[in-house]
Amino acid sequence: MSVEPRWFEDIISARTPVLVFRDFLPPVMSQDLIRDLELCAESIRVSSYLNATLTTLGPYLAKYVSCPGEYFRQVSDIQPVLPQSLTNMECTVYQLVMQWLQLEALNIALEPVLGEYSGSVVRFHANGIANPLHNDNISRDAAGTGLIVTQVTQQLSCVVCLQACTSGGALRIFNKRWGLEDEQFKVEFQLGYADEVVDGYEFCEFSPQRGDVYIFNPNFYHEIDHVVGTTRITMGFFFGLTDPKGKEAIAWS
Ligand SMILES: O=C(O)CCC(=O)C(=O)O
């Protein structure tokens, strides 16, 4: 099973805003992982911004672009705590993405001297939580750090839905790619961009269900609607191409 090569282009250009493999994970796999995540409750971190709260297990690089050494320390501290079921899930989904996009390699990024990146992050969106409008672009956000992930040619986001919320929690992807001129819409100490930046742009809404795996281009503005009811739990990672033929990729979170 693989997608047409043209589809890869379509995700990058967002002609296909989100590519979904519905119900990929067998229920037992997500149930086992959620049970194991409860045992790691002490390692779950809450990052607060003026307009958002992110609750995560495992570090995400965007938080540490001004201190990458701290990111790699966090990666090595959390590694022994993470359950095997999370590593297994990561491997299964990497295999799926490779097959899907006809990649010859997809490996966790390795930084010379500093070590391995985090291969995924688990995100918890409890009742009432939303994620503000933002876009992800590591070449921009970590520019000047010399980190190898800043050299990828295309950055895509892959998300696995481990537990769906009762309602709300939709991912909304706007048909608007980030541009330098958008920096005027950034608000200090807040996560993301003011809503005006996507005024008049079309969007696509996707409500993930348990077991779904989806891929989209995070350089296009996106946000997550307020969650209602059961906590929305996802595992996600970014990946980007490292060779001119578009066959090799590295992943990080
Ligand atoms: O959880 C989601 O649906 C999307 C998460 C996100 O913002 C991203 O992967 O960039």
The ligand as an SDF file (V2000), in Angstrom:
LIG
                    3D

 10  9  0  0  0  0  0  0  0  0999 V2000
   -2.9320   17.2520   16.9030 O   0  0  0  0  0  0  0  0  0  0  0  0
   -3.1160   17.6780   15.7720 C   0  0  0  0  0  0  0  0  0  0  0  0
   -4.1270   17.3540   15.1110 O   0  0  0  0  0  0  0  0  0  0  0  0
   -2.1110   18.6150   15.1330 C   0  0  0  0  0  0  0  0  0  0  0  0
   -0.9550   18.9300   15.9870 C   0  0  0  0  0  0  0  0  0  0  0  0
   -0.0690   20.0200   15.4200 C   0  0  0  0  0  0  0  0  0  0  0  0
   -0.3190   21.1950   15.6280 O   0  0  0  0  0  0  0  0  0  0  0  0
    1.0600   19.6720   14.5800 C   0  0  0  0  0  0  0  0  0  0  0  0
    1.3150   18.4810   14.3420 O   0  0  0  0  0  0  0  0  0  0  0  0
    1.7560   20.6010   14.0890 O   0  0  0  0  0  0  0  0  0  0  0  0
  1  2  2  0
  2  3  1  0
  2  4  1  0
  4  5  1  0
  5  6  1  0
  6  7  2  0
  6  8  1  0
  8  9  2  0
  8 10  1  0
M  END
$$$$
